[in-house]
């Protein structure tokens, strides 16, 4: 990944949402560059010593993405913004739609307005979600496929994409939108089970618990290791050809939900798989099979996923075990 970090040497970089799952992995990578790194987040990292060590040489701004004064202070004079702040959880978004709108709608506009006024040349990289696509599209799904989210979260992600692209058209603010599939990897806390199913299953297996698989587990998914996501983010933040584009980021490989669960149990050497009925809230938002077409990322960014699922799960389990208890 060193070659993707070189363009950030000496540059002023802001990561919003830098204490979240993807944010911590991105901060870890950027800490190995010579970037001047600033992180804005409303929460401090978990008690994990490894997470806390990441912030020893980082300027940390403890604030909400909706706080106009704090956001304006954070974006002033930065050259690249990785805009990761937001509220996660597709299913839960349908039970609290106004909260989701406030964070994932108003929060995004607060950030973009601050950039427009105080950092108009900063490139903003926004990770969106595969959940913006309409279910049932022909596989693999490319960026021209129809959108049609089934959740409030997906709708607000799609709206945020359009906010970013509008600021590109109207104010020449450089932006890149990455539609990420199902990321997994280290630094996701065990209690964060509303999203990141692979990470949650890994935590369950390491405790010897049963992994709940809805129905027959035959639904296909595209699981991508967070190291590959971080690589894509870094490339998007430094590649001029990506400006103004919407780009899929995924493994490009179809894996059934059941196969994913069995792979985790195999590498953990513990736990088990249990078939359970679909909960009503989950069945209403089940998006069906999904695999991303990542050919545009290859053409524009020179990006290819490097970590296949079997090796990726083994890697994450090994890293959790090496880190020890939080």
Protein Blocks (a to p, Z undefined) as FASTA:
>chain_A
ZZmmmmmgopacddehklbmklmmmmmmmmmmccdcddddfbdcdfblklmmmmmmcccd
dddfklmklmmmmmgopabdcdfbccehjklmmmmmmlmmmmmmmmmmmmmmmmmmmmmm
bccdddddfklpcghiacdddfkbccddfbfklmmmmmmmmmmmmmmmmnopacdddddf
bdcdehiafklmmgokllmmmmmmmnopacddehjllaccddddfklmmmmmmmmmmmmk
lgopacdddehiacdfklmmmmmmmmnopajdddddddfklmmmogbjadddfklmmmmn
opacfbdfklmmmmmmmmmmmnopZZ
